Each structure stands twice: as structure tokens, then as C-alpha cells.
Amino acid sequence: MKTENKANGKINQNQNGAQEPVVVVGDIKAWQPTFKWFAIAGGIVLGALIIIFFIGNFILRPYMIESPKAITPWLDAKKEVPPFVPAFDVNKDIK
């Protein structure tokens, strides 16, 4: 597979004679991202988003509303949540 960018472009060859489809113009090799580069770049982007989230959460905390305890009783540490009671007894029907 030949890849040329200009009329004076070259094709890189490995030591064993296989051709690489890498564009070389003059003596400058064209940059191509690798999987390692994508992993590092993705990690940087993900880390930046996490940091931005926590900074925004800290800055905007005074403007957040508190959820009502009646809607979310499991978030109220002072109130005891009653145990789950099923609407019907499953074992009663089996004899």
C-alpha cells in the first residue's frame, strides 16, 4: 500500500523489507496516534472532568437545595427506616 503526500514523498521500510504506510515528506515523519496515546489522552480528559466536577460541586454547594426528608427517608440519619414488609406472603400460597 503506497502512501504519498507529495511528489517527493517516500515510503518507510522496516528492516525485514515490509513497507509501513507512513507518510514521510522529506525527512519529517507524519505523526500517527497509537493506542497508548489514546489511553493517556482519555485518562487526562477523564481526570480533568472529575476534577472539574468536584471543584464545581464545592463552589456551587451554597446554591444547592436540600432534598425533602419525606421523599428520601433513607438519607435522614435520625429517622429509623422500617423494615421491608412484602405486600403478600409468598410461602403462604405454597403448601
TORROFI-389742 format. One record per atom (N, C-alpha, C): residue number from 1; residue in one letter; atom name; x, y, z. Coordinates in nm, 2 decimals. Example, Ala and Ser with C-alpha at 12.3 -4.5 7.8 and 13.67 -1.06 7.14 Angstrom:
BEGIN
+------+------+------+--------+--------+--------+
! resi ! resn ! name !   east !  north !     up !
+------+------+------+--------+--------+--------+
!    1 !    A !    N !   1.32 !  -0.57 !   0.78 !
!    1 !    A !   CA !   1.23 !  -0.45 !   0.78 !
!    1 !    A !    C !   1.32 !  -0.33 !   0.78 !
!    2 !    S !    N !   1.28 !  -0.22 !   0.71 !
!    2 !    S !   CA !   1.37 !  -0.11 !   0.71 !
!    2 !    S !    C !   1.29 !   0.00 !   0.79 !
+------+------+------+--------+--------+--------+
//
This chain:
BEGIN
+------+------+------+--------+--------+--------+
! resi ! resn ! name !   east !  north !     up !
+------+------+------+--------+--------+--------+
!    1 !    M !    N !   0.09 !  -0.12 !   0.00 !
!    1 !    M !   CA !   0.00 !   0.00 !   0.00 !
!    1 !    M !    C !   0.09 !   0.12 !   0.00 !
!    2 !    K !    N !   0.08 !   0.20 !  -0.10 !
!    2 !    K !   CA !   0.17 !   0.32 !  -0.11 !
!    2 !    K !    C !   0.09 !   0.44 !  -0.06 !
!    3 !    T !    N !   0.16 !   0.52 !   0.02 !
!    3 !    T !   CA !   0.10 !   0.64 !   0.08 !
!    3 !    T !    C !   0.20 !   0.75 !   0.05 !
!    4 !    E !    N !   0.15 !   0.85 !  -0.03 !
!    4 !    E !   CA !   0.24 !   0.96 !  -0.06 !
!    4 !    E !    C !   0.16 !   1.09 !  -0.04 !
!    5 !    N !    N !   0.23 !   1.19 !   0.01 !
!    5 !    N !   CA !   0.17 !   1.31 !   0.04 !
!    5 !    N !    C !   0.20 !   1.41 !  -0.07 !
!    6 !    K !    N !   0.32 !   1.41 !  -0.12 !
!    6 !    K !   CA !   0.36 !   1.50 !  -0.23 !
!    6 !    K !    C !   0.44 !   1.42 !  -0.33 !
!    7 !    A !    N !   0.48 !   1.49 !  -0.44 !
!    7 !    A !   CA !   0.55 !   1.42 !  -0.54 !
!    7 !    A !    C !   0.68 !   1.36 !  -0.49 !
!    8 !    N !    N !   0.75 !   1.43 !  -0.39 !
!    8 !    N !   CA !   0.88 !   1.38 !  -0.35 !
!    8 !    N !    C !   0.86 !   1.30 !  -0.22 !
!    9 !    G !    N !   0.74 !   1.25 !  -0.19 !
!    9 !    G !   CA !   0.72 !   1.17 !  -0.07 !
!    9 !    G !    C !   0.79 !   1.03 !  -0.08 !
!   10 !    K !    N !   0.83 !   0.98 !   0.04 !
!   10 !    K !   CA !   0.89 !   0.84 !   0.05 !
!   10 !    K !    C !   0.80 !   0.75 !   0.13 !
!   11 !    I !    N !   0.83 !   0.62 !   0.12 !
!   11 !    I !   CA !   0.77 !   0.52 !   0.20 !
!   11 !    I !    C !   0.87 !   0.46 !   0.29 !
!   12 !    N !    N !   0.84 !   0.45 !   0.42 !
!   12 !    N !   CA !   0.93 !   0.39 !   0.52 !
!   12 !    N !    C !   0.93 !   0.24 !   0.49 !
!   13 !    Q !    N !   1.05 !   0.18 !   0.51 !
!   13 !    Q !   CA !   1.06 !   0.03 !   0.50 !
!   13 !    Q !    C !   1.13 !  -0.02 !   0.63 !
!   14 !    N !    N !   1.07 !  -0.13 !   0.68 !
!   14 !    N !   CA !   1.13 !  -0.19 !   0.80 !
!   14 !    N !    C !   1.26 !  -0.26 !   0.77 !
!   15 !    Q !    N !   1.32 !  -0.32 !   0.87 !
!   15 !    Q !   CA !   1.45 !  -0.39 !   0.84 !
!   15 !    Q !    C !   1.42 !  -0.52 !   0.76 !
!   16 !    N !    N !   1.31 !  -0.58 !   0.78 !
!   16 !    N !   CA !   1.28 !  -0.70 !   0.70 !
!   16 !    N !    C !   1.22 !  -0.68 !   0.57 !
!   17 !    G !    N !   1.21 !  -0.56 !   0.52 !
!   17 !    G !   CA !   1.17 !  -0.52 !   0.39 !
!   17 !    G !    C !   1.02 !  -0.49 !   0.38 !
!   18 !    A !    N !   0.94 !  -0.51 !   0.49 !
!   18 !    A !   CA !   0.80 !  -0.48 !   0.48 !
!   18 !    A !    C !   0.78 !  -0.33 !   0.48 !
!   19 !    Q !    N !   0.68 !  -0.28 !   0.40 !
!   19 !    Q !   CA !   0.66 !  -0.14 !   0.39 !
!   19 !    Q !    C !   0.55 !  -0.10 !   0.50 !
!   20 !    E !    N !   0.58 !   0.02 !   0.56 !
!   20 !    E !   CA !   0.49 !   0.08 !   0.65 !
!   20 !    E !    C !   0.41 !   0.19 !   0.58 !
!   21 !    P !    N !   0.28 !   0.19 !   0.60 !
!   21 !    P !   CA !   0.20 !   0.30 !   0.53 !
!   21 !    P !    C !   0.21 !   0.43 !   0.61 !
!   22 !    V !    N !   0.34 !   0.48 !   0.63 !
!   22 !    V !   CA !   0.36 !   0.61 !   0.70 !
!   22 !    V !    C !   0.41 !   0.71 !   0.60 !
!   23 !    V !    N !   0.35 !   0.82 !   0.60 !
!   23 !    V !   CA !   0.39 !   0.93 !   0.51 !
!   23 !    V !    C !   0.51 !   1.00 !   0.56 !
!   24 !    V !    N !   0.61 !   1.01 !   0.47 !
!   24 !    V !   CA !   0.73 !   1.08 !   0.50 !
!   24 !    V !    C !   0.75 !   1.18 !   0.40 !
!   25 !    V !    N !   0.75 !   1.31 !   0.44 !
!   25 !    V !   CA !   0.78 !   1.42 !   0.34 !
!   25 !    V !    C !   0.91 !   1.47 !   0.37 !
!   26 !    G !    N !   1.01 !   1.46 !   0.28 !
!   26 !    G !   CA !   1.14 !   1.50 !   0.31 !
!   26 !    G !    C !   1.20 !   1.40 !   0.42 !
!   27 !    D !    N !   1.25 !   1.46 !   0.53 !
!   27 !    D !   CA !   1.30 !   1.38 !   0.64 !
!   27 !    D !    C !   1.20 !   1.38 !   0.76 !
!   28 !    I !    N !   1.08 !   1.44 !   0.75 !
!   28 !    I !   CA !   0.99 !   1.45 !   0.86 !
!   28 !    I !    C !   0.88 !   1.34 !   0.84 !
!   29 !    K !    N !   0.87 !   1.26 !   0.95 !
!   29 !    K !   CA !   0.77 !   1.15 !   0.95 !
!   29 !    K !    C !   0.64 !   1.21 !   1.00 !
!   30 !    A !    N !   0.53 !   1.18 !   0.94 !
!   30 !    A !   CA !   0.40 !   1.23 !   0.98 !
!   30 !    A !    C !   0.36 !   1.16 !   1.11 !
!   31 !    W !    N !   0.30 !   1.23 !   1.21 !
!   31 !    W !   CA !   0.26 !   1.17 !   1.34 !
!   31 !    W !    C !   0.13 !   1.10 !   1.32 !
!   32 !    Q !    N !   0.13 !   0.98 !   1.39 !
!   32 !    Q !   CA !   0.01 !   0.90 !   1.39 !
!   32 !    Q !    C !  -0.01 !   0.85 !   1.53 !
!   33 !    P !    N !  -0.13 !   0.87 !   1.59 !
!   33 !    P !   CA !  -0.16 !   0.83 !   1.73 !
!   33 !    P !    C !  -0.16 !   0.68 !   1.74 !
!   34 !    T !    N !  -0.12 !   0.63 !   1.86 !
!   34 !    T !   CA !  -0.12 !   0.49 !   1.89 !
!   34 !    T !    C !  -0.23 !   0.47 !   2.00 !
!   35 !    F !    N !  -0.25 !   0.34 !   2.03 !
!   35 !    F !   CA !  -0.35 !   0.31 !   2.14 !
!   35 !    F !    C !  -0.30 !   0.36 !   2.27 !
!   36 !    K !    N !  -0.17 !   0.36 !   2.29 !
!   36 !    K !   CA !  -0.11 !   0.42 !   2.42 !
!   36 !    K !    C !  -0.14 !   0.57 !   2.43 !
!   37 !    W !    N !  -0.13 !   0.64 !   2.31 !
!   37 !    W !   CA !  -0.16 !   0.78 !   2.31 !
!   37 !    W !    C !  -0.31 !   0.80 !   2.34 !
!   38 !    F !    N !  -0.40 !   0.72 !   2.29 !
!   38 !    F !   CA !  -0.54 !   0.74 !   2.31 !
!   38 !    F !    C !  -0.57 !   0.71 !   2.46 !
!   39 !    A !    N !  -0.51 !   0.61 !   2.52 !
!   39 !    A !   CA !  -0.53 !   0.58 !   2.66 !
!   39 !    A !    C !  -0.48 !   0.69 !   2.75 !
!   40 !    I !    N !  -0.37 !   0.75 !   2.72 !
!   40 !    I !   CA !  -0.32 !   0.86 !   2.80 !
!   40 !    I !    C !  -0.41 !   0.98 !   2.78 !
!   41 !    A !    N !  -0.44 !   1.02 !   2.66 !
!   41 !    A !   CA !  -0.53 !   1.13 !   2.63 !
!   41 !    A !    C !  -0.66 !   1.11 !   2.70 !
!   42 !    G !    N !  -0.72 !   0.99 !   2.69 !
!   42 !    G !   CA !  -0.85 !   0.97 !   2.75 !
!   42 !    G !    C !  -0.84 !   0.98 !   2.90 !
!   43 !    G !    N !  -0.73 !   0.93 !   2.96 !
!   43 !    G !   CA !  -0.71 !   0.94 !   3.10 !
!   43 !    G !    C !  -0.70 !   1.08 !   3.15 !
!   44 !    I !    N !  -0.63 !   1.16 !   3.07 !
!   44 !    I !   CA !  -0.62 !   1.31 !   3.11 !
!   44 !    I !    C !  -0.75 !   1.38 !   3.10 !
!   45 !    V !    N !  -0.83 !   1.35 !   2.99 !
!   45 !    V !   CA !  -0.96 !   1.41 !   2.98 !
!   45 !    V !    C !  -1.06 !   1.36 !   3.09 !
!   46 !    L !    N !  -1.06 !   1.23 !   3.12 !
!   46 !    L !   CA !  -1.14 !   1.18 !   3.23 !
!   46 !    L !    C !  -1.10 !   1.24 !   3.37 !
!   47 !    G !    N !  -0.97 !   1.25 !   3.39 !
!   47 !    G !   CA !  -0.93 !   1.31 !   3.52 !
!   47 !    G !    C !  -0.96 !   1.45 !   3.53 !
!   48 !    A !    N !  -0.95 !   1.53 !   3.42 !
!   48 !    A !   CA !  -0.99 !   1.67 !   3.42 !
!   48 !    A !    C !  -1.14 !   1.69 !   3.44 !
!   49 !    L !    N !  -1.22 !   1.60 !   3.39 !
!   49 !    L !   CA !  -1.37 !   1.61 !   3.41 !
!   49 !    L !    C !  -1.40 !   1.58 !   3.55 !
!   50 !    I !    N !  -1.33 !   1.48 !   3.61 !
!   50 !    I !   CA !  -1.36 !   1.45 !   3.76 !
!   50 !    I !    C !  -1.32 !   1.57 !   3.84 !
!   51 !    I !    N !  -1.21 !   1.63 !   3.82 !
!   51 !    I !   CA !  -1.16 !   1.74 !   3.90 !
!   51 !    I !    C !  -1.25 !   1.86 !   3.88 !
!   52 !    I !    N !  -1.30 !   1.89 !   3.76 !
!   52 !    I !   CA !  -1.39 !   2.00 !   3.73 !
!   52 !    I !    C !  -1.52 !   1.97 !   3.81 !
!   53 !    F !    N !  -1.57 !   1.85 !   3.81 !
!   53 !    F !   CA !  -1.69 !   1.81 !   3.88 !
!   53 !    F !    C !  -1.68 !   1.85 !   4.03 !
!   54 !    F !    N !  -1.58 !   1.80 !   4.09 !
!   54 !    F !   CA !  -1.56 !   1.82 !   4.23 !
!   54 !    F !    C !  -1.54 !   1.97 !   4.27 !
!   55 !    I !    N !  -1.47 !   2.04 !   4.19 !
!   55 !    I !   CA !  -1.45 !   2.19 !   4.21 !
!   55 !    I !    C !  -1.58 !   2.26 !   4.19 !
!   56 !    G !    N !  -1.66 !   2.22 !   4.09 !
!   56 !    G !   CA !  -1.79 !   2.29 !   4.07 !
!   56 !    G !    C !  -1.89 !   2.25 !   4.18 !
!   57 !    N !    N !  -1.88 !   2.13 !   4.23 !
!   57 !    N !   CA !  -1.96 !   2.09 !   4.34 !
!   57 !    N !    C !  -1.93 !   2.17 !   4.47 !
!   58 !    F !    N !  -1.80 !   2.19 !   4.49 !
!   58 !    F !   CA !  -1.76 !   2.27 !   4.61 !
!   58 !    F !    C !  -1.80 !   2.41 !   4.60 !
!   59 !    I !    N !  -1.79 !   2.47 !   4.48 !
!   59 !    I !   CA !  -1.82 !   2.61 !   4.46 !
!   59 !    I !    C !  -1.97 !   2.64 !   4.46 !
!   60 !    L !    N !  -2.05 !   2.55 !   4.40 !
!   60 !    L !   CA !  -2.19 !   2.57 !   4.39 !
!   60 !    L !    C !  -2.27 !   2.51 !   4.51 !
!   61 !    R !    N !  -2.20 !   2.45 !   4.61 !
!   61 !    R !   CA !  -2.27 !   2.39 !   4.73 !
!   61 !    R !    C !  -2.37 !   2.49 !   4.80 !
!   62 !    P !    N !  -2.34 !   2.62 !   4.81 !
!   62 !    P !   CA !  -2.44 !   2.71 !   4.88 !
!   62 !    P !    C !  -2.56 !   2.73 !   4.80 !
!   63 !    Y !    N !  -2.56 !   2.71 !   4.67 !
!   63 !    Y !   CA !  -2.68 !   2.73 !   4.59 !
!   63 !    Y !    C !  -2.76 !   2.60 !   4.57 !
!   64 !    M !    N !  -2.72 !   2.49 !   4.62 !
!   64 !    M !   CA !  -2.79 !   2.36 !   4.60 !
!   64 !    M !    C !  -2.91 !   2.36 !   4.71 !
!   65 !    I !    N !  -3.02 !   2.30 !   4.66 !
!   65 !    I !   CA !  -3.13 !   2.28 !   4.75 !
!   65 !    I !    C !  -3.12 !   2.15 !   4.82 !
!   66 !    E !    N !  -3.17 !   2.14 !   4.94 !
!   66 !    E !   CA !  -3.17 !   2.01 !   5.01 !
!   66 !    E !    C !  -3.30 !   1.93 !   4.98 !
!   67 !    S !    N !  -3.28 !   1.80 !   4.96 !
!   67 !    S !   CA !  -3.39 !   1.72 !   4.92 !
!   67 !    S !    C !  -3.48 !   1.70 !   5.04 !
!   68 !    P !    N !  -3.61 !   1.70 !   5.03 !
!   68 !    P !   CA !  -3.70 !   1.68 !   5.14 !
!   68 !    P !    C !  -3.68 !   1.54 !   5.20 !
!   69 !    K !    N !  -3.68 !   1.53 !   5.33 !
!   69 !    K !   CA !  -3.66 !   1.41 !   5.40 !
!   69 !    K !    C !  -3.78 !   1.31 !   5.38 !
!   70 !    A !    N !  -3.90 !   1.37 !   5.35 !
!   70 !    A !   CA !  -4.02 !   1.28 !   5.33 !
!   70 !    A !    C !  -4.00 !   1.20 !   5.20 !
!   71 !    I !    N !  -3.93 !   1.26 !   5.10 !
!   71 !    I !   CA !  -3.92 !   1.19 !   4.97 !
!   71 !    I !    C !  -3.80 !   1.09 !   4.98 !
!   72 !    T !    N !  -3.70 !   1.13 !   5.06 !
!   72 !    T !   CA !  -3.58 !   1.04 !   5.07 !
!   72 !    T !    C !  -3.56 !   1.00 !   5.22 !
!   73 !    P !    N !  -3.64 !   0.92 !   5.28 !
!   73 !    P !   CA !  -3.62 !   0.88 !   5.42 !
!   73 !    P !    C !  -3.49 !   0.81 !   5.45 !
!   74 !    W !    N !  -3.43 !   0.74 !   5.35 !
!   74 !    W !   CA !  -3.31 !   0.67 !   5.37 !
!   74 !    W !    C !  -3.19 !   0.76 !   5.39 !
!   75 !    L !    N !  -3.21 !   0.89 !   5.35 !
!   75 !    L !   CA !  -3.10 !   0.99 !   5.37 !
!   75 !    L !    C !  -3.11 !   1.06 !   5.50 !
!   76 !    D !    N !  -3.22 !   1.04 !   5.58 !
!   76 !    D !   CA !  -3.23 !   1.10 !   5.71 !
!   76 !    D !    C !  -3.17 !   1.01 !   5.81 !
!   77 !    A !    N !  -3.06 !   1.05 !   5.87 !
!   77 !    A !   CA !  -2.98 !   0.97 !   5.96 !
!   77 !    A !    C !  -3.05 !   0.95 !   6.09 !
!   78 !    K !    N !  -3.14 !   1.05 !   6.13 !
!   78 !    K !   CA !  -3.20 !   1.05 !   6.26 !
!   78 !    K !    C !  -3.33 !   0.96 !   6.26 !
!   79 !    K !    N !  -3.39 !   0.94 !   6.15 !
!   79 !    K !   CA !  -3.52 !   0.87 !   6.14 !
!   79 !    K !    C !  -3.48 !   0.72 !   6.11 !
!   80 !    E !    N !  -3.55 !   0.63 !   6.18 !
!   80 !    E !   CA !  -3.53 !   0.49 !   6.16 !
!   80 !    E !    C !  -3.62 !   0.44 !   6.05 !
!   81 !    V !    N !  -3.56 !   0.37 !   5.95 !
!   81 !    V !   CA !  -3.64 !   0.32 !   5.84 !
!   81 !    V !    C !  -3.70 !   0.19 !   5.87 !
!   82 !    P !    N !  -3.83 !   0.18 !   5.85 !
!   82 !    P !   CA !  -3.90 !   0.05 !   5.89 !
!   82 !    P !    C !  -3.85 !  -0.06 !   5.80 !
!   83 !    P !    N !  -3.85 !  -0.19 !   5.84 !
!   83 !    P !   CA !  -3.80 !  -0.30 !   5.76 !
!   83 !    P !    C !  -3.90 !  -0.32 !   5.64 !
!   84 !    F !    N !  -3.85 !  -0.38 !   5.54 !
!   84 !    F !   CA !  -3.93 !  -0.40 !   5.42 !
!   84 !    F !    C !  -4.03 !  -0.52 !   5.45 !
!   85 !    V !    N !  -4.16 !  -0.49 !   5.43 !
!   85 !    V !   CA !  -4.26 !  -0.59 !   5.45 !
!   85 !    V !    C !  -4.33 !  -0.61 !   5.32 !
!   86 !    P !    N !  -4.32 !  -0.74 !   5.27 !
!   86 !    P !   CA !  -4.38 !  -0.76 !   5.14 !
!   86 !    P !    C !  -4.54 !  -0.75 !   5.14 !
!   87 !    A !    N !  -4.60 !  -0.72 !   5.03 !
!   87 !    A !   CA !  -4.74 !  -0.70 !   5.02 !
!   87 !    A !    C !  -4.82 !  -0.83 !   5.04 !
!   88 !    F !    N !  -4.75 !  -0.94 !   5.01 !
!   88 !    F !   CA !  -4.82 !  -1.07 !   5.02 !
!   88 !    F !    C !  -4.71 !  -1.17 !   5.07 !
!   89 !    D !    N !  -4.76 !  -1.28 !   5.13 !
!   89 !    D !   CA !  -4.67 !  -1.38 !   5.18 !
!   89 !    D !    C !  -4.65 !  -1.49 !   5.07 !
!   90 !    V !    N !  -4.53 !  -1.50 !   5.02 !
!   90 !    V !   CA !  -4.50 !  -1.59 !   4.91 !
!   90 !    V !    C !  -4.52 !  -1.74 !   4.96 !
!   91 !    N !    N !  -4.47 !  -1.77 !   5.08 !
!   91 !    N !   CA !  -4.48 !  -1.90 !   5.13 !
!   91 !    N !    C !  -4.62 !  -1.95 !   5.17 !
!   92 !    K !    N !  -4.71 !  -1.86 !   5.19 !
!   92 !    K !   CA !  -4.85 !  -1.89 !   5.23 !
!   92 !    K !    C !  -4.92 !  -1.97 !   5.12 !
!   93 !    D !    N !  -4.89 !  -1.93 !   4.99 !
!   93 !    D !   CA !  -4.96 !  -2.00 !   4.88 !
!   93 !    D !    C !  -4.90 !  -2.13 !   4.85 !
!   94 !    I !    N !  -4.78 !  -2.16 !   4.89 !
!   94 !    I !   CA !  -4.72 !  -2.29 !   4.86 !
!   94 !    I !    C !  -4.75 !  -2.39 !   4.98 !
!   95 !    K !    N !  -4.81 !  -2.50 !   4.95 !
!   95 !    K !   CA !  -4.84 !  -2.60 !   5.05 !
!   95 !    K !    C !  -4.80 !  -2.73 !   5.02 !
+------+------+------+--------+--------+--------+
//
